Every structure is written in C-alpha cells, then in structure tokens.
Amino acid sequence: MNAQELRNKTPDQLRDDLAQLKKEAFNLRFQQATGQMENTARMKTVRRDVARVITVLNEKAAEAASAD
C-alpha cells in the first residue's frame, strides 16, 4: 500500500483501512506474545501502513480546513 493509492481513497475508506490495520496489528502482537508469529517483518509493514493512512487522513483534513 503506497501513499498515492491512499490519496485516491475517500476519508471513509481510509478510516475502514485504518481500523482493519489496527486489528491486524493487535492480532500480530498476540501472535508474537504466544510465539506463533511466522512473519516478524509483517509487524513493521503494518505499523508503517497505519502511519501512512493517518498521514493521508491528516492531509485531507488540512485540505478541507483550508478550502473553507
């Protein structure tokens, strides 16, 4: 998931993506705690995807605020 793909989405779609990513991060933390995690690099990518989604949401909010 790159930032350009995210910028083409609506804020509602971004919020849905964010909720899904946070659920995945939660599940990955449990897998790590129980020793069941197979792909440890996935935690890093999920964290970065969450940050990207939040950044794009903030950009869209700033755009909307400046347009008024």
N, CA, C and O atoms as a GROMACS GRO file, in nm:
protein
  272
    1MET      N    1   0.085  -0.117   0.000
    1MET     CA    2   0.000   0.000   0.000
    1MET      C    3   0.090   0.123   0.000
    1MET      O    4   0.165   0.147   0.094
    2ASN      N    5   0.080   0.202  -0.108
    2ASN     CA    6   0.162   0.322  -0.110
    2ASN      C    7   0.074   0.446  -0.090
    2ASN      O    8  -0.048   0.438  -0.095
    3ALA      N    9   0.138   0.559  -0.068
    3ALA     CA   10   0.066   0.681  -0.034
    3ALA      C   11  -0.022   0.728  -0.150
    3ALA      O   12  -0.129   0.784  -0.126
    4GLN      N   13   0.021   0.706  -0.273
    4GLN     CA   14  -0.059   0.751  -0.387
    4GLN      C   15  -0.192   0.675  -0.393
    4GLN      O   16  -0.296   0.735  -0.421
    5GLU      N   17  -0.189   0.546  -0.368
    5GLU     CA   18  -0.313   0.468  -0.364
    5GLU      C   19  -0.404   0.521  -0.255
    5GLU      O   20  -0.526   0.530  -0.274
    6LEU      N   21  -0.347   0.556  -0.141
    6LEU     CA   22  -0.427   0.606  -0.030
    6LEU      C   23  -0.488   0.742  -0.060
    6LEU      O   24  -0.601   0.769  -0.019
    7ARG      N   25  -0.417   0.825  -0.132
    7ARG     CA   26  -0.469   0.958  -0.163
    7ARG      C   27  -0.590   0.952  -0.256
    7ARG      O   28  -0.670   1.046  -0.262
    8ASN      N   29  -0.603   0.842  -0.330
    8ASN     CA   30  -0.716   0.828  -0.421
    8ASN      C   31  -0.842   0.778  -0.350
    8ASN      O   32  -0.949   0.774  -0.411
    9LYS      N   33  -0.831   0.741  -0.224
    9LYS     CA   34  -0.945   0.689  -0.149
    9LYS      C   35  -1.017   0.801  -0.076
    9LYS      O   36  -0.961   0.908  -0.052
   10THR      N   37  -1.141   0.774  -0.041
   10THR     CA   38  -1.219   0.870   0.036
   10THR      C   39  -1.182   0.858   0.184
   10THR      O   40  -1.126   0.756   0.226
   11PRO      N   41  -1.211   0.960   0.263
   11PRO     CA   42  -1.181   0.951   0.406
   11PRO      C   43  -1.249   0.832   0.476
   11PRO      O   44  -1.192   0.773   0.567
   12ASP      N   45  -1.371   0.798   0.432
   12ASP     CA   46  -1.438   0.683   0.493
   12ASP      C   47  -1.365   0.553   0.463
   12ASP      O   48  -1.352   0.467   0.550
   13GLN      N   49  -1.318   0.539   0.341
   13GLN     CA   50  -1.241   0.419   0.305
   13GLN      C   51  -1.111   0.414   0.384
   13GLN      O   52  -1.068   0.307   0.427
   14LEU      N   53  -1.049   0.529   0.404
   14LEU     CA   54  -0.924   0.534   0.480
   14LEU      C   55  -0.948   0.494   0.626
   14LEU      O   56  -0.867   0.423   0.685
   15ARG      N   57  -1.060   0.541   0.684
   15ARG     CA   58  -1.090   0.504   0.822
   15ARG      C   59  -1.114   0.353   0.834
   15ARG      O   60  -1.074   0.291   0.932
   16ASP      N   61  -1.180   0.295   0.734
   16ASP     CA   62  -1.202   0.150   0.734
   16ASP      C   63  -1.068   0.076   0.725
   16ASP      O   64  -1.046  -0.021   0.797
   17ASP      N   65  -0.979   0.124   0.636
   17ASP     CA   66  -0.846   0.063   0.624
   17ASP      C   67  -0.770   0.073   0.755
   17ASP      O   68  -0.703  -0.022   0.797
   18LEU      N   69  -0.781   0.189   0.820
   18LEU     CA   70  -0.711   0.211   0.946
   18LEU      C   71  -0.761   0.114   1.053
   18LEU      O   72  -0.680   0.056   1.127
   19ALA      N   73  -0.891   0.096   1.062
   19ALA     CA   74  -0.946   0.003   1.160
   19ALA      C   75  -0.899  -0.139   1.133
   19ALA      O   76  -0.865  -0.213   1.225
   20GLN      N   77  -0.897  -0.176   1.007
   20GLN     CA   78  -0.852  -0.311   0.969
   20GLN      C   79  -0.705  -0.331   1.004
   20GLN      O   80  -0.666  -0.436   1.055
   21LEU      N   81  -0.623  -0.231   0.975
   21LEU     CA   82  -0.480  -0.241   1.005
   21LEU      C   83  -0.455  -0.248   1.155
   21LEU      O   84  -0.367  -0.322   1.199
   22LYS      N   85  -0.530  -0.172   1.233
   22LYS     CA   86  -0.513  -0.176   1.378
   22LYS      C   87  -0.552  -0.312   1.434
   22LYS      O   88  -0.489  -0.361   1.528
   23LYS      N   89  -0.658  -0.372   1.378
   23LYS     CA   90  -0.695  -0.507   1.421
   23LYS      C   91  -0.585  -0.606   1.389
   23LYS      O   92  -0.552  -0.694   1.470
   24GLU      N   93  -0.527  -0.592   1.269
   24GLU     CA   94  -0.418  -0.682   1.231
   24GLU      C   95  -0.298  -0.665   1.322
   24GLU      O   96  -0.235  -0.763   1.361
   25ALA      N   97  -0.265  -0.540   1.357
   25ALA     CA   98  -0.152  -0.514   1.447
   25ALA      C   99  -0.179  -0.578   1.584
   25ALA      O  100  -0.088  -0.635   1.645
   26PHE      N  101  -0.302  -0.568   1.631
   26PHE     CA  102  -0.340  -0.627   1.759
   26PHE      C  103  -0.319  -0.779   1.755
   26PHE      O  104  -0.261  -0.838   1.846
   27ASN      N  105  -0.367  -0.841   1.648
   27ASN     CA  106  -0.352  -0.986   1.633
   27ASN      C  107  -0.205  -1.026   1.623
   27ASN      O  108  -0.165  -1.129   1.677
   28LEU      N  109  -0.126  -0.946   1.552
   28LEU     CA  110   0.017  -0.977   1.540
   28LEU      C  111   0.088  -0.970   1.675
   28LEU      O  112   0.177  -1.050   1.703
   29ARG      N  113   0.048  -0.872   1.758
   29ARG     CA  114   0.108  -0.863   1.891
   29ARG      C  115   0.077  -0.988   1.973
   29ARG      O  116   0.163  -1.038   2.046
   30PHE      N  117  -0.045  -1.038   1.962
   30PHE     CA  118  -0.080  -1.161   2.034
   30PHE      C  119  -0.002  -1.279   1.981
   30PHE      O  120   0.045  -1.363   2.058
   31GLN      N  121   0.013  -1.287   1.849
   31GLN     CA  122   0.090  -1.396   1.792
   31GLN      C  123   0.235  -1.392   1.841
   31GLN      O  124   0.295  -1.496   1.869
   32GLN      N  125   0.289  -1.272   1.851
   32GLN     CA  126   0.427  -1.259   1.898
   32GLN      C  127   0.438  -1.302   2.044
   32GLN      O  128   0.534  -1.368   2.083
   33ALA      N  129   0.341  -1.263   2.123
   33ALA     CA  130   0.345  -1.296   2.266
   33ALA      C  131   0.333  -1.446   2.289
   33ALA      O  132   0.391  -1.498   2.384
   34THR      N  133   0.258  -1.515   2.205
   34THR     CA  134   0.239  -1.658   2.223
   34THR      C  135   0.340  -1.741   2.145
   34THR      O  136   0.339  -1.864   2.154
   35GLY      N  137   0.427  -1.675   2.070
   35GLY     CA  138   0.530  -1.746   1.996
   35GLY      C  139   0.481  -1.810   1.868
   35GLY      O  140   0.546  -1.901   1.816
   36GLN      N  141   0.369  -1.766   1.816
   36GLN     CA  142   0.312  -1.824   1.695
   36GLN      C  143   0.342  -1.744   1.569
   36GLN      O  144   0.300  -1.783   1.460
   37MET      N  145   0.412  -1.634   1.584
   37MET     CA  146   0.434  -1.546   1.469
   37MET      C  147   0.531  -1.610   1.370
   37MET      O  148   0.639  -1.656   1.407
   38GLU      N  149   0.489  -1.612   1.244
   38GLU     CA  150   0.572  -1.669   1.139
   38GLU      C  151   0.651  -1.562   1.064
   38GLU      O  152   0.768  -1.581   1.032
   39ASN      N  153   0.586  -1.449   1.037
   39ASN     CA  154   0.649  -1.344   0.959
   39ASN      C  155   0.666  -1.220   1.046
   39ASN      O  156   0.574  -1.138   1.057
   40THR      N  157   0.782  -1.206   1.108
   40THR     CA  158   0.803  -1.095   1.200
   40THR      C  159   0.811  -0.961   1.129
   40THR      O  160   0.785  -0.857   1.190
   41ALA      N  161   0.846  -0.961   1.002
   41ALA     CA  162   0.856  -0.835   0.927
   41ALA      C  163   0.718  -0.774   0.903
   41ALA      O  164   0.708  -0.654   0.874
   42ARG      N  165   0.613  -0.854   0.914
   42ARG     CA  166   0.478  -0.802   0.890
   42ARG      C  167   0.442  -0.694   0.991
   42ARG      O  168   0.368  -0.602   0.958
   43MET      N  169   0.491  -0.704   1.114
   43MET     CA  170   0.462  -0.602   1.216
   43MET      C  171   0.511  -0.466   1.170
   43MET      O  172   0.441  -0.366   1.184
   44LYS      N  173   0.631  -0.462   1.115
   44LYS     CA  174   0.689  -0.337   1.069
   44LYS      C  175   0.607  -0.277   0.955
   44LYS      O  176   0.581  -0.157   0.953
   45THR      N  177   0.566  -0.361   0.860
   45THR     CA  178   0.489  -0.309   0.746
   45THR      C  179   0.352  -0.260   0.790
   45THR      O  180   0.303  -0.160   0.738
   46VAL      N  181   0.290  -0.330   0.884
   46VAL     CA  182   0.159  -0.287   0.932
   46VAL      C  183   0.171  -0.153   1.005
   46VAL      O  184   0.088  -0.064   0.986
   47ARG      N  185   0.273  -0.139   1.089
   47ARG     CA  186   0.294  -0.013   1.161
   47ARG      C  187   0.312   0.103   1.063
   47ARG      O  188   0.256   0.211   1.081
   48ARG      N  189   0.390   0.079   0.959
   48ARG     CA  190   0.415   0.184   0.860
   48ARG      C  191   0.290   0.215   0.779
   48ARG      O  192   0.266   0.330   0.744
   49ASP      N  193   0.211   0.112   0.748
   49ASP     CA  194   0.086   0.136   0.676
   49ASP      C  195  -0.011   0.217   0.760
   49ASP      O  196  -0.081   0.305   0.708
   50VAL      N  197  -0.016   0.189   0.889
   50VAL     CA  198  -0.101   0.268   0.979
   50VAL      C  199  -0.057   0.414   0.976
   50VAL      O  200  -0.140   0.504   0.968
   51ALA      N  201   0.073   0.437   0.983
   51ALA     CA  202   0.125   0.574   0.980
   51ALA      C  203   0.091   0.642   0.848
   51ALA      O  204   0.057   0.761   0.847
   52ARG      N  205   0.100   0.570   0.737
   52ARG     CA  206   0.067   0.628   0.607
   52ARG      C  207  -0.080   0.668   0.601
   52ARG      O  208  -0.112   0.777   0.553
   53VAL      N  209  -0.167   0.581   0.649
   53VAL     CA  210  -0.310   0.611   0.645
   53VAL      C  211  -0.341   0.734   0.731
   53VAL      O  212  -0.417   0.821   0.690
   54ILE      N  213  -0.282   0.740   0.849
   54ILE     CA  214  -0.305   0.855   0.937
   54ILE      C  215  -0.253   0.983   0.872
   54ILE      O  216  -0.319   1.087   0.880
   55THR      N  217  -0.138   0.977   0.808
   55THR     CA  218  -0.081   1.093   0.742
   55THR      C  219  -0.172   1.143   0.631
   55THR      O  220  -0.196   1.263   0.619
   56VAL      N  221  -0.222   1.052   0.548
   56VAL     CA  222  -0.310   1.092   0.438
   56VAL      C  223  -0.441   1.148   0.493
   56VAL      O  224  -0.494   1.245   0.438
   57LEU      N  225  -0.495   1.089   0.600
   57LEU     CA  226  -0.616   1.143   0.661
   57LEU      C  227  -0.594   1.285   0.710
   57LEU      O  228  -0.679   1.372   0.692
   58ASN      N  229  -0.479   1.309   0.773
   58ASN     CA  230  -0.447   1.443   0.822
   58ASN      C  231  -0.430   1.541   0.706
   58ASN      O  232  -0.472   1.656   0.717
   59GLU      N  233  -0.371   1.496   0.596
   59GLU     CA  234  -0.356   1.582   0.478
   59GLU      C  235  -0.492   1.621   0.424
   59GLU      O  236  -0.516   1.737   0.389
   60LYS      N  237  -0.583   1.524   0.415
   60LYS     CA  238  -0.718   1.550   0.364
   60LYS      C  239  -0.793   1.645   0.457
   60LYS      O  240  -0.867   1.732   0.410
   61ALA      N  241  -0.775   1.630   0.587
   61ALA     CA  242  -0.840   1.718   0.684
   61ALA      C  243  -0.787   1.861   0.671
   61ALA      O  244  -0.862   1.958   0.679
   62ALA      N  245  -0.656   1.873   0.652
   62ALA     CA  246  -0.596   2.005   0.636
   62ALA      C  247  -0.643   2.071   0.505
   62ALA      O  248  -0.666   2.192   0.500
   63GLU      N  249  -0.656   1.990   0.401
   63GLU     CA  250  -0.707   2.041   0.273
   63GLU      C  251  -0.848   2.093   0.289
   63GLU      O  252  -0.881   2.202   0.240
   64ALA      N  253  -0.932   2.017   0.358
   64ALA     CA  254  -1.071   2.057   0.377
   64ALA      C  255  -1.080   2.183   0.463
   64ALA      O  256  -1.165   2.269   0.439
   65ALA      N  257  -0.994   2.194   0.562
   65ALA     CA  258  -0.995   2.311   0.650
   65ALA      C  259  -0.950   2.437   0.576
   65ALA      O  260  -1.004   2.545   0.597
   66SER      N  261  -0.851   2.421   0.489
   66SER     CA  262  -0.801   2.539   0.417
   66SER      C  263  -0.893   2.580   0.303
   66SER      O  264  -0.890   2.694   0.259
   67ALA      N  265  -0.976   2.487   0.256
   67ALA     CA  266  -1.068   2.517   0.146
   67ALA      C  267  -1.186   2.602   0.196
   67ALA      O  268  -1.248   2.673   0.118
   68ASP      N  269  -1.214   2.595   0.323
   68ASP     CA  270  -1.328   2.671   0.378
   68ASP      C  271  -1.298   2.816   0.393
   68ASP      O  272  -1.384   2.892   0.437
   0.00000   0.00000   0.00000
